Amino acid sequence: MRLDSKAKCTGDMKTSPMDTLASPPDDGPQRKIIHVDMDAFYASVEQRDDPTLAGRPVIVGGRPNGRGVVAACSYEARLFGIHSAMPSAEAGRRCAHAVFVPPRFEVYREVSTEIHAVFREFTDRIEPLSLDEAYLDVTDATAGGGSAVRMAREIRARILARTRLIASAGVSYNKFLAKIASDLEKPDGLAWILPADGPSFVASLPVGAIHGVGRVTEARMHALGIRTGADLRDWSREELAREFGKSHEFYYRAARGIDHRPVRTERIRKSMGSERTFGENLVEPDAMLAVLQRLADELLSALAARGLEGSTLTVKVRFPDFDTPTRSHSQTRAFDAIGVRRTLPILLTRALEGRAVPAVRLLGVSFGSLASSDDHHPVQLELDWPERSASPRSDDAPRS
């Protein structure tokens, strides 16, 4: 594994790692993958466009005296423990002199278009993850003499020159390790992990640093004595399957630096949903159910217009303490209006269990396992859960 110093990010290299790769650890597909991630994207755009914000703790999102959340924040704000998805009121308490600015999504989309234009100068095999983050497969690209590291360095330099914004990048032989590499030297960093180094690098990681291992799973692994990638690698497929079910194969491969997922030029959609945030908490279950029913009816109409139907129904509830349980039910046949009306009360009751006073600040509904209503062949749609509130999407949300 190699790190590139910030001072050299636009320089030349006499050596060229990643221009000829050894075989991956399990002799799988040989690829050159770059993961590019803009640093504090929304906040950096605001600081760029308003010079008075430079060097100040900037928070993009809701006002500190409202019910909104932090969509993104500058690195100066992060020094106070502020992070995306934190209630804006809490962020205001942690940093009284922080500058709160409303999100400007049209501007962020315009800048994102410029960034993706840079990507296309190197490859057309691009998998966008968000406005400010993408995987690039440069296996067959010829720029930089075929060196993925040279390409990543030049991509960062062009983004800086055209947008005056900083990007970090990671390079490796698969998506899993490229994403980890992009985080190693943030902000303004470039790192690469070679095939020969992949397994040993993962072995040295705390399991919580493995993308795909959330806080709940991390705690469960710790309870089982799994604290590092090396510990995880000691577990067999059978043992992992017994403890972690369908996720076991990912953990087994990740512990060995293996990831065969290709870079997909079109995002795979999985469900369609909608949610609503309330200015005042709802406390009556009947009122909650009415909102859920209205959301579900709108979604059924939207699905029908696309010739789709779903056989999994999910209810999402967010409490004032930001605990956000979801409850789902799947069946062999697609949900119709009658089935939805019968199932929603059950899912809502399950979501409210254990709450003496079930005050709710957000409710959501989604349909999954989508299929064509004509031939019932499975189809996959990108997760589409629009927020019906002033709470913007986070571009650097914390691990969950």
C-alpha positions as CSV (number, residue, x, y, z in Angstrom):
1,M,0.0,0.0,0.0
2,R,1.3,3.4,-0.9
3,L,0.3,6.9,0.0
4,D,0.9,10.0,-2.2
5,S,1.9,13.2,-0.5
6,K,-0.4,16.1,-1.0
7,A,2.5,18.1,-2.4
8,K,3.0,15.6,-5.2
9,C,-0.7,15.3,-6.2
10,T,-0.1,16.8,-9.6
11,G,3.5,15.8,-10.2
12,D,5.0,13.0,-12.3
13,M,6.1,9.6,-11.2
14,K,9.2,7.7,-12.4
15,T,7.7,4.5,-11.2
16,S,4.1,3.6,-12.1
17,P,2.3,1.3,-9.7
18,M,-0.9,-0.3,-11.0
19,D,0.2,-0.1,-14.6
20,T,0.8,-3.8,-14.6
21,L,-1.0,-5.7,-11.9
22,A,-0.2,-9.1,-10.5
23,S,-3.2,-11.4,-10.3
24,P,-5.7,-10.7,-7.5
25,P,-5.5,-12.9,-4.4
26,D,-7.9,-15.5,-5.8
27,D,-7.1,-15.2,-9.5
28,G,-10.4,-13.4,-10.1
29,P,-10.9,-10.6,-12.7
30,Q,-7.9,-8.3,-13.0
31,R,-9.1,-4.7,-12.8
32,K,-7.8,-1.2,-12.1
33,I,-10.4,0.7,-10.1
34,I,-10.3,4.3,-8.9
35,H,-12.7,5.6,-6.3
36,V,-13.0,9.4,-6.3
37,D,-14.6,11.2,-3.4
38,M,-14.9,14.9,-3.1
39,D,-13.9,16.3,0.3
40,A,-16.8,17.8,2.3
41,F,-18.5,18.5,-1.0
42,Y,-21.5,20.6,-0.2
43,A,-19.6,22.7,2.4
44,S,-16.6,23.1,0.2
45,V,-18.8,24.5,-2.6
46,E,-20.2,27.0,-0.1
47,Q,-16.8,28.0,1.0
48,R,-15.6,28.4,-2.6
49,D,-18.5,30.6,-3.6
50,D,-18.4,32.7,-0.4
51,P,-14.8,33.7,0.5
52,T,-15.9,34.9,3.9
53,L,-16.6,31.2,4.8
54,A,-13.1,30.1,4.2
55,G,-11.5,28.5,7.3
56,R,-14.8,28.7,9.2
57,P,-17.0,25.9,10.6
58,V,-19.7,25.7,7.9
59,I,-22.8,23.6,8.3
60,V,-25.1,22.9,5.3
61,G,-28.6,22.0,6.4
62,G,-31.3,23.0,8.7
63,R,-31.2,26.0,11.0
64,P,-30.0,25.4,14.6
65,N,-33.3,26.6,16.0
66,G,-35.4,24.2,13.9
67,R,-35.9,20.5,13.4
68,G,-33.6,20.0,10.5
69,V,-30.4,18.0,10.3
70,V,-26.9,18.5,9.1
71,A,-26.5,17.6,5.5
72,A,-22.8,18.2,5.3
73,C,-20.2,20.2,7.2
74,S,-16.7,21.5,6.7
75,Y,-13.6,20.0,8.2
76,E,-13.5,23.0,10.6
77,A,-16.9,22.0,11.9
78,R,-15.9,18.4,12.3
79,L,-13.3,19.4,14.8
80,F,-16.3,20.0,17.2
81,G,-17.6,16.5,16.7
82,I,-20.3,17.6,14.2
83,H,-21.2,15.2,11.5
84,S,-23.9,14.7,8.8
85,A,-27.3,13.5,10.0
86,M,-26.8,15.2,13.4
87,P,-29.7,17.3,14.5
88,S,-28.9,21.0,13.6
89,A,-29.8,22.0,17.1
90,E,-27.1,19.7,18.5
91,A,-24.6,21.0,16.0
92,G,-25.4,24.6,17.1
93,R,-24.8,23.6,20.7
94,R,-21.5,22.1,19.9
95,C,-20.2,25.0,17.9
96,A,-22.0,28.3,18.7
97,H,-20.0,30.2,16.1
98,A,-20.7,27.8,13.3
99,V,-22.2,29.3,10.1
100,F,-25.4,27.6,8.9
101,V,-26.2,27.8,5.2
102,P,-29.2,26.3,3.4
103,P,-28.4,23.7,0.7
104,R,-28.2,24.7,-2.9
105,F,-28.8,21.4,-4.7
106,E,-29.0,22.9,-8.2
107,V,-25.5,24.3,-7.7
108,Y,-24.2,21.0,-6.4
109,R,-25.6,19.2,-9.4
110,E,-24.0,21.7,-11.8
111,V,-20.6,21.1,-10.1
112,S,-21.2,17.4,-10.1
113,T,-21.7,17.6,-13.9
114,E,-18.3,19.3,-14.3
115,I,-16.6,16.6,-12.1
116,H,-18.2,13.7,-14.1
117,A,-17.1,15.4,-17.3
118,V,-13.5,15.0,-16.0
119,F,-14.2,11.3,-15.3
120,R,-15.3,10.7,-18.9
121,E,-12.0,12.0,-20.2
122,F,-10.5,8.9,-18.8
123,T,-13.1,6.2,-19.1
124,D,-16.8,5.6,-19.9
125,R,-17.0,2.9,-17.3
126,I,-18.2,5.0,-14.4
127,E,-20.5,4.1,-11.5
128,P,-21.8,7.2,-9.8
129,L,-22.6,6.7,-6.1
130,S,-23.8,10.3,-5.4
131,L,-23.2,13.8,-6.7
132,D,-19.6,13.8,-5.4
133,E,-18.5,10.1,-5.4
134,A,-17.9,7.5,-8.1
135,Y,-16.0,4.4,-9.1
136,L,-14.1,4.4,-12.3
137,D,-12.9,1.2,-14.1
138,V,-9.7,2.2,-15.9
139,T,-8.5,-1.3,-16.7
140,D,-8.4,-0.6,-20.4
141,A,-7.7,3.1,-20.3
142,T,-4.5,4.3,-21.9
143,A,-4.0,7.7,-20.3
144,G,-0.9,8.1,-18.1
145,G,0.7,5.2,-19.8
146,G,-2.0,2.9,-18.4
147,S,-1.1,3.7,-14.8
148,A,-4.2,4.0,-12.7
149,V,-2.3,6.0,-10.1
150,R,-1.2,8.5,-12.7
151,M,-4.8,8.8,-13.9
152,A,-6.1,9.3,-10.4
153,R,-3.5,12.0,-9.8
154,E,-4.5,13.8,-13.1
155,I,-8.2,13.5,-12.4
156,R,-7.7,15.2,-9.0
157,A,-5.6,17.9,-10.7
158,R,-8.2,18.6,-13.4
159,I,-11.1,18.7,-10.9
160,L,-9.1,21.3,-8.8
161,A,-8.3,23.4,-11.9
162,R,-11.8,23.5,-13.2
163,T,-13.9,23.6,-10.0
164,R,-11.4,24.9,-7.3
165,L,-12.5,21.9,-5.2
166,I,-10.4,19.1,-3.6
167,A,-10.9,15.5,-4.3
168,S,-9.4,12.4,-2.6
169,A,-8.9,9.2,-4.5
170,G,-8.1,5.6,-3.9
171,V,-6.7,3.1,-6.4
172,S,-6.8,-0.7,-6.2
173,Y,-7.7,-3.9,-8.0
174,N,-11.3,-3.9,-6.7
175,K,-14.0,-1.6,-5.5
176,F,-13.9,-2.6,-1.9
177,L,-10.2,-1.7,-1.5
178,A,-10.3,1.4,-3.7
179,K,-13.0,2.9,-1.5
180,I,-11.0,2.2,1.6
181,A,-7.9,3.7,0.0
182,S,-9.7,6.9,-0.8
183,D,-10.3,7.4,2.9
184,L,-6.8,6.8,4.1
185,E,-5.4,10.3,3.5
186,K,-8.5,12.5,3.5
187,P,-8.7,15.3,2.9
188,D,-6.7,16.0,-0.2
189,G,-5.2,12.5,-0.4
190,L,-4.3,9.8,-2.9
191,A,-3.5,6.2,-1.9
192,W,-3.2,2.9,-3.6
193,I,-3.3,-0.8,-2.5
194,L,-1.6,-3.3,-4.8
195,P,-2.8,-6.9,-5.2
196,A,0.1,-8.3,-3.3
197,D,-0.7,-6.0,-0.3
198,G,-4.5,-6.4,-0.3
199,P,-4.9,-9.4,2.1
200,S,-2.3,-8.2,4.6
201,F,-3.7,-4.7,4.5
202,V,-7.2,-5.9,5.3
203,A,-5.8,-8.1,8.1
204,S,-4.5,-5.0,9.8
205,L,-7.8,-3.1,9.7
206,P,-10.2,-2.9,12.6
207,V,-13.4,-4.6,11.5
208,G,-15.3,-1.3,11.9
209,A,-13.1,0.2,9.1
210,I,-14.4,-2.4,6.6
211,H,-17.1,-0.8,4.5
212,G,-20.2,-2.8,4.9
213,V,-19.6,-3.5,8.6
214,G,-21.9,-1.1,10.4
215,R,-21.9,-0.2,14.1
216,V,-24.4,-2.9,15.1
217,T,-22.4,-5.6,13.2
218,E,-19.2,-4.2,14.6
219,A,-20.4,-4.6,18.1
220,R,-21.6,-8.1,17.4
221,M,-18.3,-9.1,15.9
222,H,-16.4,-7.7,18.9
223,A,-18.6,-9.8,21.2
224,L,-17.5,-12.8,19.1
225,G,-13.8,-11.9,19.5
226,I,-13.5,-10.5,15.9
227,R,-11.7,-7.2,16.2
228,T,-9.5,-7.1,13.1
229,G,-9.5,-8.3,9.5
230,A,-7.1,-11.0,10.6
231,D,-9.7,-12.2,13.2
232,L,-12.4,-12.2,10.6
233,R,-10.2,-14.2,8.2
234,D,-9.9,-16.9,10.8
235,W,-13.6,-17.7,10.5
236,S,-14.7,-20.3,7.9
237,R,-17.6,-19.7,5.5
238,E,-19.8,-22.1,7.6
239,E,-19.1,-20.3,10.8
240,L,-19.8,-16.9,9.3
241,A,-23.0,-18.1,7.7
242,R,-24.2,-19.4,11.1
243,E,-23.6,-16.0,12.7
244,F,-24.3,-13.5,9.9
245,G,-26.6,-15.2,7.5
246,K,-26.7,-13.9,3.9
247,S,-23.9,-11.4,4.6
248,H,-21.4,-14.1,5.4
249,E,-20.0,-14.3,1.8
250,F,-19.2,-10.6,1.7
251,Y,-17.4,-10.8,5.0
252,Y,-15.5,-14.0,4.0
253,R,-14.2,-12.4,0.8
254,A,-13.6,-8.9,2.3
255,A,-11.3,-10.4,4.9
256,R,-9.2,-11.8,2.1
257,G,-9.2,-8.6,0.0
258,I,-11.5,-10.1,-2.6
259,D,-14.3,-8.3,-4.4
260,H,-15.5,-9.3,-7.8
261,R,-18.2,-6.7,-8.2
262,P,-17.9,-4.9,-11.5
263,V,-18.2,-1.1,-12.0
264,R,-21.8,-0.7,-13.1
265,T,-22.5,2.2,-15.4
266,E,-26.2,2.2,-14.4
267,R,-27.2,2.2,-10.7
268,I,-29.3,-0.9,-9.8
269,R,-32.6,0.2,-8.2
270,K,-34.0,-1.9,-5.4
271,S,-37.2,-0.3,-4.2
272,M,-39.5,2.7,-4.4
273,G,-40.5,4.7,-1.3
274,S,-41.6,8.0,0.1
275,E,-41.4,9.6,3.5
276,R,-42.6,12.7,5.4
277,T,-41.0,14.7,8.2
278,F,-43.4,16.6,10.6
279,G,-43.0,20.1,12.0
280,E,-44.6,18.7,15.2
281,N,-44.4,15.2,16.5
282,L,-47.3,12.9,15.8
283,V,-48.5,11.1,18.9
284,E,-51.7,9.4,17.8
285,P,-51.4,6.1,16.1
286,D,-54.5,6.7,14.0
287,A,-52.9,9.9,12.6
288,M,-49.7,8.0,11.9
289,L,-51.6,5.3,10.1
290,A,-53.4,7.9,8.0
291,V,-50.1,9.3,6.8
292,L,-48.7,5.9,6.0
293,Q,-51.8,5.0,4.1
294,R,-51.7,8.2,2.0
295,L,-48.0,7.6,1.2
296,A,-48.7,4.0,0.3
297,D,-51.6,4.9,-2.0
298,E,-49.5,7.5,-3.8
299,L,-46.7,4.9,-4.3
300,L,-49.2,2.2,-5.5
301,S,-50.3,4.7,-8.2
302,A,-46.7,5.6,-9.1
303,L,-45.9,1.9,-9.4
304,A,-49.0,1.2,-11.5
305,A,-48.0,4.0,-13.9
306,R,-44.7,2.3,-14.5
307,G,-46.3,-1.1,-14.8
308,L,-44.7,-2.4,-11.6
309,E,-45.8,-3.9,-8.3
310,G,-44.0,-4.9,-5.1
311,S,-44.2,-7.9,-2.9
312,T,-42.3,-6.4,0.1
313,L,-43.8,-3.6,2.2
314,T,-41.7,-1.6,4.6
315,V,-42.6,1.0,7.2
316,K,-40.0,3.4,8.5
317,V,-40.5,5.4,11.8
318,R,-38.2,8.0,13.3
319,F,-38.5,9.0,16.9
320,P,-37.4,12.4,18.4
321,D,-34.2,10.8,19.6
322,F,-33.5,9.8,15.9
323,D,-33.9,6.1,16.6
324,T,-35.2,5.0,13.2
325,P,-36.6,1.4,13.1
326,T,-38.0,-0.2,10.0
327,R,-40.4,-3.1,9.8
328,S,-41.1,-5.2,6.7
329,H,-43.3,-7.9,5.4
330,S,-42.8,-10.0,2.3
331,Q,-45.3,-12.2,0.6
332,T,-45.4,-14.4,-2.6
333,R,-47.9,-12.2,-4.3
334,A,-47.6,-8.5,-5.0
335,F,-49.3,-6.0,-2.6
336,D,-52.6,-4.5,-3.7
337,A,-54.5,-1.7,-1.9
338,I,-56.4,-4.2,0.3
339,G,-53.2,-6.0,1.3
340,V,-51.5,-2.7,2.1
341,R,-54.4,-1.6,4.3
342,R,-54.3,-4.9,6.2
343,T,-50.5,-4.9,6.7
344,L,-49.7,-1.3,7.5
345,P,-51.3,-1.3,11.0
346,I,-49.3,-4.5,11.9
347,L,-46.0,-3.0,10.7
348,L,-46.7,0.3,12.5
349,T,-47.5,-1.5,15.8
350,R,-44.3,-3.5,15.5
351,A,-42.3,-0.3,14.9
352,L,-43.8,1.5,17.9
353,E,-43.2,-1.4,20.3
354,G,-41.4,-0.5,23.5
355,R,-42.3,3.2,23.3
356,A,-44.5,4.4,26.3
357,V,-45.2,7.6,24.4
358,P,-44.8,6.9,20.7
359,A,-44.1,10.4,19.5
360,V,-42.9,10.3,15.9
361,R,-41.1,12.9,13.8
362,L,-40.9,11.0,10.5
363,L,-42.9,8.3,8.7
364,G,-42.0,6.4,5.5
365,V,-43.3,3.6,3.3
366,S,-41.5,1.7,0.6
367,F,-42.2,-1.2,-1.8
368,G,-39.5,-3.7,-2.6
369,S,-39.1,-6.9,-4.6
370,L,-40.4,-5.0,-7.6
371,A,-41.7,-6.9,-10.6
372,S,-43.5,-6.2,-13.9
373,S,-47.2,-6.2,-13.3
374,D,-47.6,-7.8,-16.8
375,D,-45.3,-10.8,-16.6
376,H,-44.1,-10.8,-13.0
377,H,-40.5,-11.0,-14.1
378,P,-38.3,-9.5,-11.4
379,V,-36.9,-6.0,-12.1
380,Q,-34.5,-3.9,-10.1
381,L,-34.9,-0.2,-9.5
382,E,-32.7,2.3,-7.9
383,L,-33.6,3.1,-4.3
384,D,-35.9,6.0,-4.6
385,W,-37.0,7.4,-1.3
386,P,-37.6,11.1,-1.7
387,E,-37.5,13.2,1.5
388,R,-40.7,15.2,1.9
389,S,-39.2,17.8,4.3
390,A,-36.5,20.4,4.5
391,S,-34.0,17.8,5.6
392,P,-31.5,17.5,2.7
393,R,-29.6,14.4,1.6
394,S,-26.2,14.0,3.2
395,D,-23.2,13.8,0.9
396,D,-20.9,12.4,3.6
397,A,-23.2,10.6,5.9
398,P,-21.6,8.6,8.7
399,R,-21.4,4.8,8.7
400,S,-24.5,3.1,10.0
